[in-house]
Amino acid sequence: MSIERLHSGPRMSQVVIHDRTVYLSGQVSHDNRGSDVPTQAHEILAGIDRLLAEAGTDKSKILQATIWLTDMRTFAAFNEVWDAWVDTDHPPARACVESRLAAPNIDVEIGIVAARAE
């Protein structure tokens, strides 16, 4: 059994790879905190693309996505960005919930589980 960790700190790793499965920690906006949900979502999804590539996979291999929004009234705006990004030939299982998030001005968080490309 192999476990690889990327971008680790004392509290967490941004990526954990176990055998052929890639787990991303909850991804949030860093450069666009306080911006609208679509702007935050674009930044987060670009970051997810980079982390998946670094882990040897891509969005076509996403198994599950969990999305947290601070306000479900932004659900449609988020979905416009998501729908333009997601691999529509290989959509993941997905959940989207309303929740308070860890810091002010963060209105979107996305967690991902993906298969590693063969």
Backbone as XML, in Angstrom:
<?xml version="1.0"?>
<chain id="A" units="angstrom">
  <residue number="1" name="MET">
    <atom name="N" x="0.852" y="-1.171" z="0.000"/>
    <atom name="CA" x="0.000" y="0.000" z="0.000"/>
    <atom name="C" x="0.898" y="1.234" z="0.000"/>
  </residue>
  <residue number="2" name="SER">
    <atom name="N" x="0.666" y="2.108" z="-0.964"/>
    <atom name="CA" x="1.449" y="3.333" z="-1.024"/>
    <atom name="C" x="0.546" y="4.536" z="-0.787"/>
  </residue>
  <residue number="3" name="ILE">
    <atom name="N" x="1.087" y="5.493" z="-0.047"/>
    <atom name="CA" x="0.395" y="6.761" z="0.177"/>
    <atom name="C" x="1.398" y="7.866" z="-0.127"/>
  </residue>
  <residue number="4" name="GLU">
    <atom name="N" x="0.999" y="8.779" z="-0.993"/>
    <atom name="CA" x="1.833" y="9.920" z="-1.354"/>
    <atom name="C" x="1.080" y="11.188" z="-0.971"/>
  </residue>
  <residue number="5" name="ARG">
    <atom name="N" x="1.784" y="12.141" z="-0.410"/>
    <atom name="CA" x="1.175" y="13.401" z="0.019"/>
    <atom name="C" x="1.881" y="14.564" z="-0.684"/>
  </residue>
  <residue number="6" name="LEU">
    <atom name="N" x="1.086" y="15.502" z="-1.208"/>
    <atom name="CA" x="1.626" y="16.661" z="-1.906"/>
    <atom name="C" x="1.184" y="17.939" z="-1.199"/>
  </residue>
  <residue number="7" name="HIS">
    <atom name="N" x="2.059" y="18.908" z="-1.169"/>
    <atom name="CA" x="1.776" y="20.208" z="-0.553"/>
    <atom name="C" x="1.288" y="20.023" z="0.885"/>
  </residue>
  <residue number="8" name="SER">
    <atom name="N" x="2.123" y="19.353" z="1.672"/>
    <atom name="CA" x="1.775" y="19.037" z="3.060"/>
    <atom name="C" x="2.279" y="20.096" z="4.016"/>
  </residue>
  <residue number="9" name="GLY">
    <atom name="N" x="1.510" y="20.293" z="5.047"/>
    <atom name="CA" x="1.895" y="21.140" z="6.165"/>
    <atom name="C" x="1.646" y="20.363" z="7.438"/>
  </residue>
  <residue number="10" name="PRO">
    <atom name="N" x="1.791" y="21.001" z="8.581"/>
    <atom name="CA" x="1.593" y="20.280" z="9.842"/>
    <atom name="C" x="0.148" y="19.871" z="10.092"/>
  </residue>
  <residue number="11" name="ARG">
    <atom name="N" x="-0.804" y="20.534" z="9.433"/>
    <atom name="CA" x="-2.211" y="20.249" z="9.670"/>
    <atom name="C" x="-2.827" y="19.366" z="8.598"/>
  </residue>
  <residue number="12" name="MET">
    <atom name="N" x="-2.393" y="19.535" z="7.347"/>
    <atom name="CA" x="-3.077" y="18.840" z="6.250"/>
    <atom name="C" x="-2.212" y="18.804" z="5.009"/>
  </residue>
  <residue number="13" name="SER">
    <atom name="N" x="-2.616" y="17.963" z="4.084"/>
    <atom name="CA" x="-2.021" y="17.905" z="2.751"/>
    <atom name="C" x="-3.069" y="18.372" z="1.754"/>
  </residue>
  <residue number="14" name="GLN">
    <atom name="N" x="-2.641" y="19.080" z="0.724"/>
    <atom name="CA" x="-3.577" y="19.497" z="-0.320"/>
    <atom name="C" x="-4.004" y="18.306" z="-1.181"/>
  </residue>
  <residue number="15" name="VAL">
    <atom name="N" x="-3.111" y="17.327" z="-1.327"/>
    <atom name="CA" x="-3.391" y="16.148" z="-2.147"/>
    <atom name="C" x="-2.869" y="14.923" z="-1.411"/>
  </residue>
  <residue number="16" name="VAL">
    <atom name="N" x="-3.692" y="13.874" z="-1.368"/>
    <atom name="CA" x="-3.251" y="12.577" z="-0.867"/>
    <atom name="C" x="-3.589" y="11.552" z="-1.940"/>
  </residue>
  <residue number="17" name="ILE">
    <atom name="N" x="-2.582" y="10.762" z="-2.318"/>
    <atom name="CA" x="-2.771" y="9.726" z="-3.329"/>
    <atom name="C" x="-2.592" y="8.383" z="-2.642"/>
  </residue>
  <residue number="18" name="HIS">
    <atom name="N" x="-3.633" y="7.569" z="-2.693"/>
    <atom name="CA" x="-3.604" y="6.217" z="-2.128"/>
    <atom name="C" x="-3.882" y="5.248" z="-3.258"/>
  </residue>
  <residue number="19" name="ASP">
    <atom name="N" x="-2.888" y="4.433" z="-3.570"/>
    <atom name="CA" x="-2.975" y="3.530" z="-4.718"/>
    <atom name="C" x="-3.377" y="4.331" z="-5.954"/>
  </residue>
  <residue number="20" name="ARG">
    <atom name="N" x="-4.560" y="4.110" z="-6.504"/>
    <atom name="CA" x="-4.994" y="4.783" z="-7.733"/>
    <atom name="C" x="-6.072" y="5.845" z="-7.463"/>
  </residue>
  <residue number="21" name="THR">
    <atom name="N" x="-6.217" y="6.265" z="-6.207"/>
    <atom name="CA" x="-7.229" y="7.259" z="-5.858"/>
    <atom name="C" x="-6.561" y="8.538" z="-5.356"/>
  </residue>
  <residue number="22" name="VAL">
    <atom name="N" x="-7.057" y="9.673" z="-5.842"/>
    <atom name="CA" x="-6.516" y="10.990" z="-5.496"/>
    <atom name="C" x="-7.578" y="11.748" z="-4.698"/>
  </residue>
  <residue number="23" name="TYR">
    <atom name="N" x="-7.192" y="12.224" z="-3.539"/>
    <atom name="CA" x="-8.078" y="13.011" z="-2.676"/>
    <atom name="C" x="-7.527" y="14.423" z="-2.592"/>
  </residue>
  <residue number="24" name="LEU">
    <atom name="N" x="-8.346" y="15.405" z="-2.922"/>
    <atom name="CA" x="-7.960" y="16.799" z="-2.736"/>
    <atom name="C" x="-8.635" y="17.335" z="-1.485"/>
  </residue>
  <residue number="25" name="SER">
    <atom name="N" x="-7.905" y="18.120" z="-0.725"/>
    <atom name="CA" x="-8.540" y="18.801" z="0.402"/>
    <atom name="C" x="-9.536" y="19.816" z="-0.154"/>
  </residue>
  <residue number="26" name="GLY">
    <atom name="N" x="-10.364" y="20.360" z="0.700"/>
    <atom name="CA" x="-11.296" y="21.382" z="0.249"/>
    <atom name="C" x="-10.526" y="22.564" z="-0.326"/>
  </residue>
  <residue number="27" name="GLN">
    <atom name="N" x="-10.840" y="22.923" z="-1.557"/>
    <atom name="CA" x="-10.145" y="24.004" z="-2.249"/>
    <atom name="C" x="-10.968" y="25.280" z="-2.170"/>
  </residue>
  <residue number="28" name="VAL">
    <atom name="N" x="-10.303" y="26.374" z="-1.834"/>
    <atom name="CA" x="-10.967" y="27.671" z="-1.713"/>
    <atom name="C" x="-10.186" y="28.716" z="-2.509"/>
  </residue>
  <residue number="29" name="SER">
    <atom name="N" x="-10.800" y="29.846" z="-2.701"/>
    <atom name="CA" x="-10.158" y="30.971" z="-3.373"/>
    <atom name="C" x="-9.138" y="31.612" z="-2.440"/>
  </residue>
  <residue number="30" name="HIS">
    <atom name="N" x="-7.994" y="31.961" z="-3.007"/>
    <atom name="CA" x="-6.981" y="32.704" z="-2.244"/>
    <atom name="C" x="-6.844" y="34.122" z="-2.789"/>
  </residue>
  <residue number="31" name="ASP">
    <atom name="N" x="-6.830" y="34.247" z="-4.094"/>
    <atom name="CA" x="-6.625" y="35.554" z="-4.726"/>
    <atom name="C" x="-7.904" y="36.366" z="-4.855"/>
  </residue>
  <residue number="32" name="ASN">
    <atom name="N" x="-9.051" y="35.690" z="-4.811"/>
    <atom name="CA" x="-10.327" y="36.373" z="-5.070"/>
    <atom name="C" x="-11.297" y="36.298" z="-3.898"/>
  </residue>
  <residue number="33" name="ARG">
    <atom name="N" x="-10.774" y="36.163" z="-2.694"/>
    <atom name="CA" x="-11.659" y="36.164" z="-1.518"/>
    <atom name="C" x="-12.438" y="37.466" z="-1.495"/>
  </residue>
  <residue number="34" name="GLY">
    <atom name="N" x="-13.708" y="37.354" z="-1.211"/>
    <atom name="CA" x="-14.555" y="38.534" z="-1.173"/>
    <atom name="C" x="-15.169" y="38.871" z="-2.519"/>
  </residue>
  <residue number="35" name="SER">
    <atom name="N" x="-14.696" y="38.225" z="-3.582"/>
    <atom name="CA" x="-15.296" y="38.414" z="-4.904"/>
    <atom name="C" x="-16.580" y="37.608" z="-4.987"/>
  </residue>
  <residue number="36" name="ASP">
    <atom name="N" x="-17.295" y="37.752" z="-6.095"/>
    <atom name="CA" x="-18.529" y="36.985" z="-6.255"/>
    <atom name="C" x="-18.220" y="35.497" z="-6.442"/>
  </residue>
  <residue number="37" name="VAL">
    <atom name="N" x="-19.247" y="34.686" z="-6.304"/>
    <atom name="CA" x="-19.099" y="33.233" z="-6.382"/>
    <atom name="C" x="-18.519" y="32.773" z="-7.723"/>
  </residue>
  <residue number="38" name="PRO">
    <atom name="N" x="-18.978" y="33.287" z="-8.874"/>
    <atom name="CA" x="-18.366" y="32.833" z="-10.125"/>
    <atom name="C" x="-16.854" y="33.105" z="-10.194"/>
  </residue>
  <residue number="39" name="THR">
    <atom name="N" x="-16.409" y="34.243" z="-9.709"/>
    <atom name="CA" x="-14.978" y="34.561" z="-9.731"/>
    <atom name="C" x="-14.200" y="33.602" z="-8.828"/>
  </residue>
  <residue number="40" name="GLN">
    <atom name="N" x="-14.724" y="33.363" z="-7.623"/>
    <atom name="CA" x="-14.078" y="32.407" z="-6.729"/>
    <atom name="C" x="-14.070" y="31.013" z="-7.348"/>
  </residue>
  <residue number="41" name="ALA">
    <atom name="N" x="-15.182" y="30.612" z="-7.958"/>
    <atom name="CA" x="-15.280" y="29.273" z="-8.549"/>
    <atom name="C" x="-14.275" y="29.091" z="-9.683"/>
  </residue>
  <residue number="42" name="HIS">
    <atom name="N" x="-14.113" y="30.089" z="-10.536"/>
    <atom name="CA" x="-13.126" y="29.997" z="-11.627"/>
    <atom name="C" x="-11.727" y="29.744" z="-11.069"/>
  </residue>
  <residue number="43" name="GLU">
    <atom name="N" x="-11.355" y="30.500" z="-10.050"/>
    <atom name="CA" x="-10.028" y="30.322" z="-9.456"/>
    <atom name="C" x="-9.877" y="28.926" z="-8.859"/>
  </residue>
  <residue number="44" name="ILE">
    <atom name="N" x="-10.877" y="28.477" z="-8.119"/>
    <atom name="CA" x="-10.815" y="27.162" z="-7.479"/>
    <atom name="C" x="-10.702" y="26.054" z="-8.520"/>
  </residue>
  <residue number="45" name="LEU">
    <atom name="N" x="-11.515" y="26.108" z="-9.557"/>
    <atom name="CA" x="-11.500" y="25.054" z="-10.572"/>
    <atom name="C" x="-10.179" y="25.028" z="-11.341"/>
  </residue>
  <residue number="46" name="ALA">
    <atom name="N" x="-9.585" y="26.181" z="-11.585"/>
    <atom name="CA" x="-8.258" y="26.217" z="-12.218"/>
    <atom name="C" x="-7.222" y="25.564" z="-11.302"/>
  </residue>
  <residue number="47" name="GLY">
    <atom name="N" x="-7.333" y="25.818" z="-10.008"/>
    <atom name="CA" x="-6.434" y="25.189" z="-9.042"/>
    <atom name="C" x="-6.628" y="23.682" z="-8.980"/>
  </residue>
  <residue number="48" name="ILE">
    <atom name="N" x="-7.870" y="23.247" z="-9.057"/>
    <atom name="CA" x="-8.158" y="21.810" z="-9.078"/>
    <atom name="C" x="-7.524" y="21.177" z="-10.304"/>
  </residue>
  <residue number="49" name="ASP">
    <atom name="N" x="-7.639" y="21.818" z="-11.453"/>
    <atom name="CA" x="-6.990" y="21.303" z="-12.664"/>
    <atom name="C" x="-5.490" y="21.125" z="-12.442"/>
  </residue>
  <residue number="50" name="ARG">
    <atom name="N" x="-4.836" y="22.113" z="-11.833"/>
    <atom name="CA" x="-3.392" y="22.038" z="-11.592"/>
    <atom name="C" x="-3.038" y="20.907" z="-10.624"/>
  </residue>
  <residue number="51" name="LEU">
    <atom name="N" x="-3.794" y="20.787" z="-9.531"/>
    <atom name="CA" x="-3.506" y="19.741" z="-8.557"/>
    <atom name="C" x="-3.738" y="18.354" z="-9.136"/>
  </residue>
  <residue number="52" name="LEU">
    <atom name="N" x="-4.812" y="18.186" z="-9.896"/>
    <atom name="CA" x="-5.062" y="16.888" z="-10.524"/>
    <atom name="C" x="-3.952" y="16.528" z="-11.495"/>
  </residue>
  <residue number="53" name="ALA">
    <atom name="N" x="-3.500" y="17.493" z="-12.284"/>
    <atom name="CA" x="-2.402" y="17.230" z="-13.220"/>
    <atom name="C" x="-1.136" y="16.819" z="-12.457"/>
  </residue>
  <residue number="54" name="GLU">
    <atom name="N" x="-0.859" y="17.514" z="-11.377"/>
    <atom name="CA" x="0.316" y="17.182" z="-10.574"/>
    <atom name="C" x="0.216" y="15.767" z="-10.000"/>
  </residue>
  <residue number="55" name="ALA">
    <atom name="N" x="-0.999" y="15.333" z="-9.714"/>
    <atom name="CA" x="-1.227" y="13.990" z="-9.167"/>
    <atom name="C" x="-1.323" y="12.926" z="-10.259"/>
  </residue>
  <residue number="56" name="GLY">
    <atom name="N" x="-1.204" y="13.330" z="-11.518"/>
    <atom name="CA" x="-1.227" y="12.360" z="-12.612"/>
    <atom name="C" x="-2.611" y="11.995" z="-13.099"/>
  </residue>
  <residue number="57" name="THR">
    <atom name="N" x="-3.544" y="12.933" z="-12.992"/>
    <atom name="CA" x="-4.909" y="12.664" z="-13.453"/>
    <atom name="C" x="-5.509" y="13.963" z="-13.992"/>
  </residue>
  <residue number="58" name="ASP">
    <atom name="N" x="-6.806" y="13.945" z="-14.274"/>
    <atom name="CA" x="-7.486" y="15.139" z="-14.771"/>
    <atom name="C" x="-8.967" y="15.058" z="-14.433"/>
  </residue>
  <residue number="59" name="LYS">
    <atom name="N" x="-9.697" y="16.103" z="-14.800"/>
    <atom name="CA" x="-11.104" y="16.191" z="-14.400"/>
    <atom name="C" x="-11.982" y="15.112" z="-15.012"/>
  </residue>
  <residue number="60" name="SER">
    <atom name="N" x="-11.543" y="14.459" z="-16.075"/>
    <atom name="CA" x="-12.344" y="13.362" z="-16.648"/>
    <atom name="C" x="-12.354" y="12.143" z="-15.732"/>
  </residue>
  <residue number="61" name="LYS">
    <atom name="N" x="-11.467" y="12.130" z="-14.733"/>
    <atom name="CA" x="-11.368" y="10.989" z="-13.808"/>
    <atom name="C" x="-11.945" y="11.316" z="-12.429"/>
  </residue>
  <residue number="62" name="ILE">
    <atom name="N" x="-12.615" y="12.475" z="-12.304"/>
    <atom name="CA" x="-13.206" y="12.817" z="-11.002"/>
    <atom name="C" x="-14.351" y="11.856" z="-10.711"/>
  </residue>
  <residue number="63" name="LEU">
    <atom name="N" x="-14.299" y="11.276" z="-9.523"/>
    <atom name="CA" x="-15.336" y="10.346" z="-9.070"/>
    <atom name="C" x="-16.426" y="11.068" z="-8.295"/>
  </residue>
  <residue number="64" name="GLN">
    <atom name="N" x="-16.006" y="12.002" z="-7.449"/>
    <atom name="CA" x="-16.953" y="12.684" z="-6.560"/>
    <atom name="C" x="-16.507" y="14.124" z="-6.327"/>
  </residue>
  <residue number="65" name="ALA">
    <atom name="N" x="-17.465" y="15.015" z="-6.297"/>
    <atom name="CA" x="-17.222" y="16.417" z="-5.951"/>
    <atom name="C" x="-18.200" y="16.814" z="-4.857"/>
  </residue>
  <residue number="66" name="THR">
    <atom name="N" x="-17.684" y="17.481" z="-3.847"/>
    <atom name="CA" x="-18.523" y="18.051" z="-2.795"/>
    <atom name="C" x="-18.307" y="19.551" z="-2.824"/>
  </residue>
  <residue number="67" name="ILE">
    <atom name="N" x="-19.393" y="20.286" z="-2.916"/>
    <atom name="CA" x="-19.345" y="21.739" z="-3.032"/>
    <atom name="C" x="-20.083" y="22.340" z="-1.843"/>
  </residue>
  <residue number="68" name="TRP">
    <atom name="N" x="-19.431" y="23.282" z="-1.207"/>
    <atom name="CA" x="-20.043" y="24.026" z="-0.119"/>
    <atom name="C" x="-20.196" y="25.471" z="-0.569"/>
  </residue>
  <residue number="69" name="LEU">
    <atom name="N" x="-21.393" y="26.010" z="-0.430"/>
    <atom name="CA" x="-21.680" y="27.415" z="-0.725"/>
    <atom name="C" x="-22.173" y="28.069" z="0.559"/>
  </residue>
  <residue number="70" name="THR">
    <atom name="N" x="-21.794" y="29.303" z="0.784"/>
    <atom name="CA" x="-22.298" y="29.988" z="1.980"/>
    <atom name="C" x="-23.739" y="30.446" z="1.820"/>
  </residue>
  <residue number="71" name="ASP">
    <atom name="N" x="-24.219" y="30.470" z="0.587"/>
    <atom name="CA" x="-25.583" y="30.936" z="0.329"/>
    <atom name="C" x="-26.124" y="30.207" z="-0.899"/>
  </residue>
  <residue number="72" name="MET">
    <atom name="N" x="-27.153" y="29.405" z="-0.722"/>
    <atom name="CA" x="-27.707" y="28.642" z="-1.844"/>
    <atom name="C" x="-28.336" y="29.539" z="-2.908"/>
  </residue>
  <residue number="73" name="ARG">
    <atom name="N" x="-28.521" y="30.814" z="-2.608"/>
    <atom name="CA" x="-28.998" y="31.723" z="-3.656"/>
    <atom name="C" x="-27.959" y="31.903" z="-4.757"/>
  </residue>
  <residue number="74" name="THR">
    <atom name="N" x="-26.712" y="31.488" z="-4.507"/>
    <atom name="CA" x="-25.655" y="31.572" z="-5.522"/>
    <atom name="C" x="-25.494" y="30.260" z="-6.301"/>
  </residue>
  <residue number="75" name="PHE">
    <atom name="N" x="-26.376" y="29.309" z="-6.043"/>
    <atom name="CA" x="-26.309" y="27.974" z="-6.670"/>
    <atom name="C" x="-26.318" y="28.062" z="-8.198"/>
  </residue>
  <residue number="76" name="ALA">
    <atom name="N" x="-27.214" y="28.827" z="-8.771"/>
    <atom name="CA" x="-27.299" y="28.939" z="-10.234"/>
    <atom name="C" x="-26.044" y="29.592" z="-10.805"/>
  </residue>
  <residue number="77" name="ALA">
    <atom name="N" x="-25.541" y="30.631" z="-10.158"/>
    <atom name="CA" x="-24.322" y="31.297" z="-10.635"/>
    <atom name="C" x="-23.134" y="30.343" z="-10.564"/>
  </residue>
  <residue number="78" name="PHE">
    <atom name="N" x="-23.050" y="29.571" z="-9.479"/>
    <atom name="CA" x="-21.977" y="28.574" z="-9.380"/>
    <atom name="C" x="-22.109" y="27.545" z="-10.498"/>
  </residue>
  <residue number="79" name="ASN">
    <atom name="N" x="-23.328" y="27.055" z="-10.710"/>
    <atom name="CA" x="-23.533" y="26.012" z="-11.717"/>
    <atom name="C" x="-23.162" y="26.467" z="-13.127"/>
  </residue>
  <residue number="80" name="GLU">
    <atom name="N" x="-23.319" y="27.741" z="-13.434"/>
    <atom name="CA" x="-22.902" y="28.231" z="-14.753"/>
    <atom name="C" x="-21.409" y="28.019" z="-14.951"/>
  </residue>
  <residue number="81" name="VAL">
    <atom name="N" x="-20.618" y="28.299" z="-13.928"/>
    <atom name="CA" x="-19.167" y="28.109" z="-14.016"/>
    <atom name="C" x="-18.849" y="26.613" z="-14.035"/>
  </residue>
  <residue number="82" name="TRP">
    <atom name="N" x="-19.474" y="25.859" z="-13.151"/>
    <atom name="CA" x="-19.245" y="24.410" z="-13.084"/>
    <atom name="C" x="-19.577" y="23.746" z="-14.418"/>
  </residue>
  <residue number="83" name="ASP">
    <atom name="N" x="-20.732" y="24.070" z="-14.974"/>
    <atom name="CA" x="-21.174" y="23.426" z="-16.217"/>
    <atom name="C" x="-20.230" y="23.715" z="-17.381"/>
  </residue>
  <residue number="84" name="ALA">
    <atom name="N" x="-19.602" y="24.875" z="-17.384"/>
    <atom name="CA" x="-18.639" y="25.205" z="-18.437"/>
    <atom name="C" x="-17.305" y="24.484" z="-18.228"/>
  </residue>
  <residue number="85" name="TRP">
    <atom name="N" x="-17.029" y="24.056" z="-16.996"/>
    <atom name="CA" x="-15.753" y="23.419" z="-16.653"/>
    <atom name="C" x="-15.808" y="21.896" z="-16.653"/>
  </residue>
  <residue number="86" name="VAL">
    <atom name="N" x="-16.865" y="21.322" z="-16.130"/>
    <atom name="CA" x="-16.927" y="19.871" z="-15.904"/>
    <atom name="C" x="-16.840" y="19.103" z="-17.228"/>
  </residue>
  <residue number="87" name="ASP">
    <atom name="N" x="-16.251" y="17.920" z="-17.182"/>
    <atom name="CA" x="-16.200" y="17.051" z="-18.357"/>
    <atom name="C" x="-17.580" y="16.407" z="-18.494"/>
  </residue>
  <residue number="88" name="THR">
    <atom name="N" x="-18.375" y="16.908" z="-19.412"/>
    <atom name="CA" x="-19.768" y="16.459" z="-19.536"/>
    <atom name="C" x="-19.882" y="15.026" z="-20.036"/>
  </residue>
  <residue number="89" name="ASP">
    <atom name="N" x="-18.811" y="14.470" z="-20.587"/>
    <atom name="CA" x="-18.816" y="13.049" z="-20.965"/>
    <atom name="C" x="-18.524" y="12.150" z="-19.770"/>
  </residue>
  <residue number="90" name="HIS">
    <atom name="N" x="-17.963" y="12.726" z="-18.703"/>
    <atom name="CA" x="-17.589" y="11.960" z="-17.511"/>
    <atom name="C" x="-17.936" y="12.742" z="-16.250"/>
  </residue>
  <residue number="91" name="PRO">
    <atom name="N" x="-19.194" y="13.120" z="-16.052"/>
    <atom name="CA" x="-19.527" y="13.916" z="-14.862"/>
    <atom name="C" x="-19.411" y="13.083" z="-13.587"/>
  </residue>
  <residue number="92" name="PRO">
    <atom name="N" x="-18.926" y="13.699" z="-12.514"/>
    <atom name="CA" x="-18.787" y="12.966" z="-11.251"/>
    <atom name="C" x="-20.093" y="12.916" z="-10.474"/>
  </residue>
  <residue number="93" name="ALA">
    <atom name="N" x="-20.123" y="12.062" z="-9.476"/>
    <atom name="CA" x="-21.172" y="12.161" z="-8.459"/>
    <atom name="C" x="-20.924" y="13.495" z="-7.755"/>
  </residue>
  <residue number="94" name="ARG">
    <atom name="N" x="-21.984" y="14.198" z="-7.376"/>
    <atom name="CA" x="-21.800" y="15.540" z="-6.837"/>
    <atom name="C" x="-22.831" y="15.842" z="-5.771"/>
  </residue>
  <residue number="95" name="ALA">
    <atom name="N" x="-22.386" y="16.541" z="-4.745"/>
    <atom name="CA" x="-23.276" y="17.075" z="-3.722"/>
    <atom name="C" x="-22.951" y="18.545" z="-3.560"/>
  </residue>
  <residue number="96" name="CYS">
    <atom name="N" x="-23.965" y="19.347" z="-3.305"/>
    <atom name="CA" x="-23.773" y="20.779" z="-3.072"/>
    <atom name="C" x="-24.640" y="21.168" z="-1.882"/>
  </residue>
  <residue number="97" name="VAL">
    <atom name="N" x="-24.004" y="21.751" z="-0.874"/>
    <atom name="CA" x="-24.723" y="22.112" z="0.341"/>
    <atom name="C" x="-24.395" y="23.537" z="0.750"/>
  </residue>
  <residue number="98" name="GLU">
    <atom name="N" x="-25.285" y="24.105" z="1.556"/>
    <atom name="CA" x="-25.050" y="25.424" z="2.133"/>
    <atom name="C" x="-24.400" y="25.234" z="3.491"/>
  </residue>
  <residue number="99" name="SER">
    <atom name="N" x="-23.349" y="26.020" z="3.736"/>
    <atom name="CA" x="-22.620" y="25.878" z="4.986"/>
    <atom name="C" x="-21.834" y="27.144" z="5.286"/>
  </residue>
  <residue number="100" name="ARG">
    <atom name="N" x="-21.638" y="27.428" z="6.556"/>
    <atom name="CA" x="-20.664" y="28.455" z="6.920"/>
    <atom name="C" x="-19.291" y="27.873" z="6.634"/>
  </residue>
  <residue number="101" name="LEU">
    <atom name="N" x="-18.391" y="28.686" z="6.121"/>
    <atom name="CA" x="-17.049" y="28.215" z="5.803"/>
    <atom name="C" x="-16.045" y="28.777" z="6.804"/>
  </residue>
  <residue number="102" name="ALA">
    <atom name="N" x="-14.812" y="28.326" z="6.698"/>
    <atom name="CA" x="-13.815" y="28.552" z="7.746"/>
    <atom name="C" x="-13.353" y="29.995" z="7.914"/>
  </residue>
  <residue number="103" name="ALA">
    <atom name="N" x="-13.475" y="30.815" z="6.881"/>
    <atom name="CA" x="-12.969" y="32.183" z="6.982"/>
    <atom name="C" x="-13.928" y="33.138" z="6.286"/>
  </residue>
  <residue number="104" name="PRO">
    <atom name="N" x="-13.934" y="34.387" z="6.721"/>
    <atom name="CA" x="-14.773" y="35.386" z="6.045"/>
    <atom name="C" x="-14.333" y="35.559" z="4.594"/>
  </residue>
  <residue number="105" name="ASN">
    <atom name="N" x="-15.265" y="35.930" z="3.757"/>
    <atom name="CA" x="-15.011" y="36.209" z="2.343"/>
    <atom name="C" x="-14.709" y="34.973" z="1.510"/>
  </residue>
  <residue number="106" name="ILE">
    <atom name="N" x="-14.843" y="33.796" z="2.086"/>
    <atom name="CA" x="-14.775" y="32.557" z="1.308"/>
    <atom name="C" x="-16.211" y="32.081" z="1.167"/>
  </residue>
  <residue number="107" name="ASP">
    <atom name="N" x="-16.702" y="32.059" z="-0.055"/>
    <atom name="CA" x="-18.100" y="31.707" z="-0.286"/>
    <atom name="C" x="-18.280" y="30.380" z="-1.011"/>
  </residue>
  <residue number="108" name="VAL">
    <atom name="N" x="-17.163" y="29.765" z="-1.442"/>
    <atom name="CA" x="-17.201" y="28.489" z="-2.154"/>
    <atom name="C" x="-16.030" y="27.637" z="-1.673"/>
  </residue>
  <residue number="109" name="GLU">
    <atom name="N" x="-16.297" y="26.362" z="-1.461"/>
    <atom name="CA" x="-15.236" y="25.383" z="-1.204"/>
    <atom name="C" x="-15.593" y="24.123" z="-1.974"/>
  </residue>
  <residue number="110" name="ILE">
    <atom name="N" x="-14.594" y="23.487" z="-2.576"/>
    <atom name="CA" x="-14.833" y="22.294" z="-3.386"/>
    <atom name="C" x="-13.851" y="21.209" z="-2.967"/>
  </residue>
  <residue number="111" name="GLY">
    <atom name="N" x="-14.384" y="20.039" z="-2.636"/>
    <atom name="CA" x="-13.578" y="18.852" z="-2.350"/>
    <atom name="C" x="-13.722" y="17.865" z="-3.497"/>
  </residue>
  <residue number="112" name="ILE">
    <atom name="N" x="-12.638" y="17.189" z="-3.838"/>
    <atom name="CA" x="-12.615" y="16.300" z="-5.000"/>
    <atom name="C" x="-11.986" y="14.961" z="-4.625"/>
  </residue>
  <residue number="113" name="VAL">
    <atom name="N" x="-12.566" y="13.883" z="-5.180"/>
    <atom name="CA" x="-11.954" y="12.549" z="-5.154"/>
    <atom name="C" x="-11.895" y="12.103" z="-6.605"/>
  </residue>
  <residue number="114" name="ALA">
    <atom name="N" x="-10.728" y="11.658" z="-7.048"/>
    <atom name="CA" x="-10.559" y="11.267" z="-8.446"/>
    <atom name="C" x="-9.766" y="9.970" z="-8.550"/>
  </residue>
  <residue number="115" name="ALA">
    <atom name="N" x="-9.956" y="9.281" z="-9.657"/>
    <atom name="CA" x="-9.132" y="8.124" z="-9.974"/>
    <atom name="C" x="-7.853" y="8.637" z="-10.616"/>
  </residue>
  <residue number="116" name="ARG">
    <atom name="N" x="-6.778" y="7.926" z="-10.378"/>
    <atom name="CA" x="-5.503" y="8.300" z="-11.013"/>
    <atom name="C" x="-5.502" y="7.723" z="-12.420"/>
  </residue>
  <residue number="117" name="ALA">
    <atom name="N" x="-5.058" y="8.527" z="-13.350"/>
    <atom name="CA" x="-5.003" y="8.076" z="-14.748"/>
    <atom name="C" x="-4.099" y="6.859" z="-14.860"/>
  </residue>
  <residue number="118" name="GLU">
    <atom name="N" x="-4.458" y="5.968" z="-15.739"/>
    <atom name="CA" x="-3.670" y="4.740" z="-15.928"/>
    <atom name="C" x="-2.555" y="4.951" z="-16.892"/>
  </residue>
</chain>
